[in-house]
Amino acid sequence: MPLPWPSADNLLKRIVFLSVMLFFCTDGLPQKTLLLEKMGSKRKFFFHNEDKFMLRTAKPDTFMAGHLWDIGEKSITLQTYVPITVKYENIRFVYKDYRFPNRFGKFCIIFSGVTFGAITLNHLFYHERVFTPDMAYYTLPFLGVGILSVSLSRERMKIGLKWKLKVLDMPVFPLYGH
């Protein structure tokens, strides 16, 4: 037996109920997005609330790192032990960390240490001299690559003519990541 069609009054109630539910389920205020953009190029970095953010202020010359708590029109608030509010005109540098070079560098440093330990134990086990040239040949290149990779995993962008900080009043989630 086919189901009867709902009456117009019942259908109107359902539509109103669904509209009210959708209204309450959406965000009341749009999320602001902080855009770090290099002028004249396609390099852009988007930051949202709860993203890790590192900066260096002009006066006093201070390095600050924390999670973005609030993005305002004239200032941002970083969530640290004590929330810190920084005005945009006081920001001198913004730092961007790259995950792959940092992880690769740490992996190379750990690999170098493990290799050094294994060679040392091998030399001690066979009653040989502990420090030989082969230890340097096998471990120091990985240690050097690791230290270099970790040190180059953070990029510093100077806010001024080339790099600009902008506040967007809408959430922006790029397709290629950030």
Secondary structure, DSSP 8 states (H G I E B T S, - for coil): -------HHHHHHHHHHHHHHHHHHS-SS---EEEEEETTSS-EEEE-TT-EEEEEESSS--EEEEEEEEE-SSEEEEESSS-EEEEGGGEEEEEEE-HHHHHHHHHHHHHHHHHHHHHHHHHHHTT--SS-HHHHHHHHHHHHHHHHHHHTSEEEEEBTTTEEEEEESS----TT--
